[in-house]
């Protein structure tokens, strides 16, 4: 287990020492071409111009250097045959590269220094594509133009890569590779028409453009990436053992939808910054964020909204934890104040959002997947810990003009109660968070507790599905007050028990109770003008209270239906049941399509069979 505080450390704190290292060499030294050719011109003050020719039959050159640093006020320019050419530059001594000046090229540049690379404050790297690796590359791979870092024959473990300045790729990608990657608040990394990728690992290969073109072959939990800066591109990907994002990510494209963002850590992903795949003119983009433990802090904002429709956001997994595109988290924490947004801002449907963990999820933040102001339906969302869910957050899946959206909460067991959640099941609420971080104990047999008040609030802004893989029980009143028609579905794969009232004082509430085992209703159920649907595979019993609504449908494929309450519905249907018994009738029933093998009615009400 990794405490959340473990990677909340400062970035790029060695500025003064790095600057001191840059003084002995204001410009790169000892350059030798090992593939293709190169001319070195120092005729201009404080500037080195390197003119390269690609190797025969290839589109790249390869150079070895004794040192590759650029002091403040100095510049190094690579002139290549074309923007599609690549120059691979390896430092073959133990001298770190420290850049405080300007590095530019009309083509793509690769800088490899296993002793470390630092891009200082005020430095500018401006190329058609830039790859910086503090993980070594063999000379054979450099000559072949194979961007494989940390090959098995290398003995270096790799240095650190720190960025405080500006990296710009015009039409290409920016790729940063090292066991430890630190981007300061002043760092700006931009790939215009390309992707920005940070790969914290000890074995990485780049085989093509974009997020699909990078493969981490060797990665450890100690491989760390910290981003406090700004990352911009059509797509942005950060891959690490532990990952902390406190800066800004902006993934936008010139196409008809937003960009893509993938944040993937092996152990811990800690987000308190901005992540945007927003589109001002088209549909929102895609955001995937996952690790064994995911934490969204109070200032975290994940936004995949778009003018013509909301995008896709996955935090810790996909629908029902079954999405091959994203690995599942074990623990997921979304703290109060964190925002997840996939709205349609003009005309279109709200997007879809999933917050998932195979173990436990604590959700105190907010989800918004609203339909467009000028047309469109509300989106859909799922929040779940497969074993345990503590949901005390908010979800707005409304639509001003269209159909309201739906929220799914689906852990193992669900209890709707009035008490505070108890994550580790030790009957002591509030002891699940420690000063050192967020700690999950043994939650495998716990009930997921959701307050009745919280359920009522959720029903005011969307349809709600509570789906327990085992048992579901209602022990605290649920009351909807908002206008408009919404629906509540209570689904238990074993038993469903309702012991407290479910009512609406606002718009109609369509209520569905579905149990693969037995269904017991022992309290008032008032749907207003809505319908009530009861399905209990092994039987339905009503021990008290009354059911009020438009149409009551009760079905028990392998059992009987016994309703003992003073029920008041316009129409009652029993399409698939054994014996149906209606006791204590006080109002009129219009029975249609009973389908029952026998029907018994007691009470003073009027029964009409159609």
N, C-alpha and C positions, 0 to 999 in steps of 0.2 A: 504494500500500500504506500502511495506517495501522498504526503501532506500537501495541501494546496499552496502553502507558503514557500515550498522548497525552491521554486524558480522565480519568485517575485523579487529578483535582485536587479540592481542597476546595470545599465548597458554602457559599454564603451567607456569605462572609467580610466583607461590607460592612455589618454590623449597626450599628456605631457611626455610620457616615456616614448610613445610612438613618434612624436614629433622630434624628440632627441635622436631617435634612430635614423630619421630621414636626413639629418644634417650631413653626414659623410658623403652621401650620394644624392645630389639634386636631380640627376637624370639616370636612366638605366645604363648599365655598363656591361661590357664583355659579351655583346651579342654576336652569335654565330648561327648562320642558317644551316640546318641539318636536313631540310627538305625544301626544295625551291631555292630562291636566292633572295638576298636583302642588301640594300645599300643604306649606309648610315651617314646622315648629314647633320653636322652640328654648326653649320655656317651662321645660323641666326642665334643671337644671344639668348641664353636660357631655354633653348628649344632643340629637341632631337627629332629629326624627320627620318622615318624608316620606310623605305620604298621596297615593297616585296613583289616577287613574282611567284606564282603558284608552281608547285612541282609538276613535272611532266605528266599529263593525263589526269591531273587532279584539279580540284578547286580550292586548294589550301597550301599554305606554307607552314613551316615549323622552325622555331628559333630557340636556342638555349641562351640563357643569360647568367652572368655572375651575380648581378643584382638588378632589381627592377623596382626602383622607387622614384618618385617625382616630388621635389620640394615645392613649397609655396612659391608662387610666381613663376614657376617653370612649366614647360609643356612638352609632351611627346605625342607626335602625330604619325600614324601609320597610313601610308598611301598604298592601297591594294588595287589589283586589276579591275575589280567591280564590287558593287555592294553585296553580291552573293559570295564573294571570296572570304575565306577565314584564315586568320593567322594565329597559330598556336604558339604560345610563349611560355617556356618553362624556366624557372629559376633552379639552377642545379647546385647551388651552394646552400648553406644554412642561414642565409641572410633574409629576414622578413621583408616583405614589400610594404612600403608606407607611401601612400599617395596623398599629397596636399595640394598638388597643382592640377593640370589638365591633361587628360589622356583622351585622344580622339582618333577616329578612323572612319573612312568612307565604307569600310567593310566590317566584318565581324571579327571580334578579338576574343581570344581565350588566354587568360592569365592563370598560371599554375605555380603555386609556391607552398610546399608542404610545411614551411616554417611559419606561415601565417601571412595574412593580407589585411591591411587597415586602410580604409578610405576616410581621410580626416575631414573635419569641418571645413567647408569652403572648396573642397576638391570637386572636380567635375569629370565624369567619364561619359563621353558622348560618341556613340558608335552606331553601326547598323545592327548590332547584336553583341551582347557581352556575357561571357561566362568567366567567373572567378572561382577558383577552387584552391582551398588550403589542404586538400587531399591530393597526394602525388599522382603523377601520370608517368608511365614508362615512355622511354624515347621511341620504342617501337610503335606504341599506340599513337604518339604524336606524329611520327612520320606517316603512319597509315591514315591519319585524320580521324582516328577512332576516339571519341570523347568518353573514355573509360577511366575513372578515377579510383585509386585504391585497388589496383589489380593485385592478384595473389603474390606476384613476385616482388612487390614493394615492401620495404621494412618500416617506412615512416608511418606513424599513427595519424598524422595530420595536425595542423595548427588551427588557430582561431581565425575567424573572418569577422571584422568589425567595420561598420559603415556609419559615418556621420555626415557624409557629403551627398552629392547628387549622381545618380546613375541613370543614363538615358539611352534607350535603344530605339532607333528610328526604323520601324518596320520589322524588327526582329525581337528576340526574347532576351530577358535578363535572367541568368541562372547563377545562383550563389550556392557553393558547396563547401561544407566544412563540418567537422564534428561539433563545433560550437559556432553559431552565427548570432551576432548581436547587431541590431539596428537601433541607433539612437533616435531621439525625438526629432533631431535635425535632418535625419536621413530621408531622402526622396528617391525612390526607385520607380522608374517609369518605362514601360514598354509600349511605345506608340504603335498600335496595330499588331502587338505581340503579347506574350505572356511573361509574367514575373514568377519565378520559382525559387524557393529557398529549400534546400535539401540538407538537413543536418544528419550526416551519416559518415561512415568510413569506407563505403564502397558504393559508388554511384556511376551509372552510365546514362549518357544522353544520346538517344538514338533518333530523335526527330524533334519537330516543333511542338510546343504546347504541353499541356499537362500529361498527355498520353506518351510523350516522348522521353519521359524520365523514369528510371528504374533504380530503386534503392536496393542494393544487393547485400549490404552489411549495415545493420543498424542496432544500436544499443540504447537502453534507457538513459544513459548519460549523454547521448547526442542531443544537443539542446539548441533551440531557436527562440530568440526573444526579439519581438518586433515592437518598438516604440514609435517607429517612423511611419511614413506614408508609402503605400504600394499602389501603383496604378497600372492597369493593363486590360486587354480583352479578357484575360483569365489570370487568376492569381492562385498559386498553390504553395503551401508551406507544409513540409514533411519533416518530422523530428521524433526523437524519443520522448522528450518533453517539450511543450510548446507554450509560450506565453505571448499573447497578442494584446497590446495596450494601445496601439496606434490606430491608423486608418487604412482600410483596404477599399479600393474603388475599382470595381470590375465593370467596365462599360465598353460597348462595341458600337460600330457604326451600322450594324445590322438592325433587324426589327425586334430584337429582344436584348435584355441585359446580359452581362457577362457571366463568367463562372468563377466561383471561389471554392477551393478545396483546402481545408485545414485538417491535417491528419497527424496525430501523435500516437506513439506506441503506448505510452504510459499515461501522461497527463496533458490535457489541453485546457488552458486557463485563458479566458477571454474577458477583457474589460474595455475593449476598444470598439471601433466602428468597423463593420463589414457590410459593404454595399454592392449589390448586383442590380441596382435600380435602373430602370429605363424611363426616360422622360417622354419618349414617343412611342415605344412598343411595349412588349410584354416583359415582365420582370424576369431576371435570370435565375441562376442556380447557386445555392450555398450549401455545401456539405461540410460538417464539422464533427470529428469523432476522435476518440481515444478510449483507453480502458476507463479513465475517469475524465468526465467533461464538466467544467465549471463555467457558467456564464454569470459574471459579477454584475453589480447593480448598474454600472455604466455601460454595459454591453448593449450594442444595437446591431441586429442582423436584419438587413432590409433587402428584400427581393421584390419590391413593389414595381408596378409598371402602369403606364397610361392605358394600355389595352388589355391588361390582365396581370394578376399576381403571379409570381414565379414559384420556385420550389425551394424549400428549406428543410434540411435534414440535420438534426442534432443528435448524434449518438446512434443512428440507425434509421431504417425505413419503415414503411407500414408493416405493423405486426412484427417488426424485427426481421423481416424477410425481404431484403433488398440487396442483391449481390453487388451492387455498385458501392456500397459503404459498409465497413465493418461495424459491428455492434459494440456499443459501450457496455461496461459492467455497472457503472455508477454515473448518474447524471444529476447535476445540481444547477438550477436556474434561480438565481436569487432575486429578491424583490427589487424592482427597478429595471431589470433586464427586459429588453423589448425584442420581439421577433415579429417582423412585419412582411406580409406578402399581399398587399392591397392592390386592387385595381383603382387607379386614381382618376380615371375618366370614364371609359366605357369598356366593360369586360368583367369577367368573373374573378373573384378572389382566388388566391393561389392555394397551395397545399403545404402544410407544415407538419413535421413529425419531430417529437422529442421522445427518445426511446433509450432504455437501458435493459439489458438482460437481467440485471439484478434489481437495483433500486433507483427510483427517480424522485427527487424533491423539486417541485415546481412552484415558485412564488412569483414569477414574472408575468408577462403579458404576451398574448398572441393576438395579432390582428390580420385577418384575411378577408377584408370587406369587399363587397361588390362595388362596381363603379358608380359614381354620382349620376351618370347619364345613362346607365343601363348595365345589366349584368347581375349574376347571382353571387351570394356569399360563398366563400371557399370552404375547405374542410381541414381539420387538424386532428392529430392524435397525440396524446401525451400518456406515456406509460412507463412503468417499471414492471417488467414481466413478473417479478416476485412481489415487489412492493412499490406503491405510489403514494406520495404525500403531495396532494394537489391543493394549494391555497392561492392559486393565481387567477388570472382573468383571461377570457377569450372573447373577441368580438368578431363574429362571422356574419354580421348583418349585411343587408343590402337595402339602399334607399328605394329601389324600384323593382328588384327581382326577388328570387327565392332565397330565404335565409339559409346559411350553411350549417355544418354539423361538426361537433367536437366529440371525439371518442376517447374515453378513459378505460383502459383494459388491463389491469393487473390481475394477480392470482385470486385474491379475496378482497371484497369491498364491503366496508361498513360505513353507512351514512349516519354520522353521530354528531353530537354537540361538543364533544371533547377535543382537545388538541391532539395532533398526530403523535404517535409513538413509533419512531422508525425502527428501533432495534428490538422492539417487543419485550422490554423489561419492565413495563408498566410504570415507567418514570419518564413522562413527556419532558422534552427540553434538554435531555442529556446527550443528544445525538450530534451536537456541534461543539468542538473543543477549540481552545485558543490556537492550537497548532494547525488547525484546518478542519475539514469536514470529514467525519469518520462514520462509516457505515459498519455496524456490527452484524449480528446474525439476524437477518430479516426474512429468512426463508419461510417461516411459518406465521408471519405476522399478517394481520388484517390491514389493508390499506384504508385509512380513515379519511373521509371527506365530510366536511360539515354540511348539514342540511341548508344552512344559510348560503354557503358557497354554491351549492347546486341551484338554489333559487336565483342567485345573481347570474349564473351562467345561462339559465333559461330565458333571461330577459334579452340576451343578445345573440342567441343561436340555439339550434337543436342540440341535444345532449344524449349521448349513448354511453351508458355505464355497463361495461361488459366484463364480468368476472370469469376467469377460467375455472373457478371452483364455486364458491358461495357468495351470494350478495344479500345483504340485509339492510333495512331502513329502520333506524332506531331514533331518528331525530326528524322533526317536521320539515317538509319541503314546501315552500310557497313561492309561486311565481307572481310577480306584480306588474311586469311590463306588458305593454300593449302588443298586439300582433299575435299571430298564431305560431307557436313553437311546439316541439315534441320532446318527450322524455322516454327513453328506452332503458329498461332495467333488464339485463340479460345475465343469467347465471348458468354456467355449464353443469352445475349440480343443482342446488336449491336456491330459491328466491323467497325471502320472508320480509313482509312489510308490516311493521309494528307501530309506525307513526304516520300521521296524515300526509297526503300529497294533495295540494290544492292550488288553485289559481284565483287571484283576485283581479287579474288583468285580462289579457286576451285568452282565447281558447288554448288549452294544453292537451295535445294528443298524447296519451299515456299507453305505452306498451310494456307489458311484463312477460318475459320469456324465460322459461326454465326447462332444462333438459331432464330435471328431476321433478320435485314437487314445488308447487307455488302456493304460498300461504299469505292471504290478505287479511290483516287483523286491525285495520284502521280505516278512517275515512279516505276515500279517493274521489276528488272532485275535479273533473276535467273542464268544468264550465260548459261551453258549447263544443268541446272537443270529444273525441272518441276514446274509449278504453278497450284495449285488446289484451286478453289474458291467455297465455299458453303455458300449460304445465304438463309435460309429457306423461308423468305418472300420477297426475291429479291436481285439482284446484280446490282449495278450501278457503272459505271466508268465515273467520271466527268472530268478527265484529265490525262495527262501522258500517258505512254505506257507500255505494258507488253512484256517483252522479255524472251524467254526461249525455251525449247524443246517442251514440251506438255502443253497446257493450257486446264484444265478441269473446266467447270463452271456448277454448279447445283443449282437450286432454286425450291424446291419441291412445294412451295405454291406461287410462284411469277415469275417475268420475269427477264431476263438477258439483260442488255443494256450496251454494251461496246462502248464508244465513243473515245477511244484513238487510237493512231497510234501503234497498236500492231504488234509484230513480233515474231511469233512462228511457229514451224514446223508443229505441229498438234494441232487442237482445237477440244474438245469434249464437247457436251452439253447433257449429258445423261438423265437429269431429270429437265425439265424447262418448263415454259409456252411459252411466246413469247421471241425469241432471236433476238436481233437487234445489228448488227455490223456496226458502223458508222465510217467514216473517215479512212477507210482502206488504208494503204500505202504499205502493204507487202502481201505476199501470205499466204493464209490459206489452210490447208488441213483438211477439216471437216470430222470427222468420228463419227458415232453413235450419231447423234445430239439428238434424242429423243424429240425434241421440237415440240410443236403444230404448230408453225409458225416460219419462219426464214426470216429476212430482212437484206440485205447487201447493204451498200452504201460506195462509195469510189473508188479508182483507183486500188486497189489490185486485185489479182487473187484468186478466190475461187474454190477449188476442193472439191466436195462432194463425199465421198467414201461410 
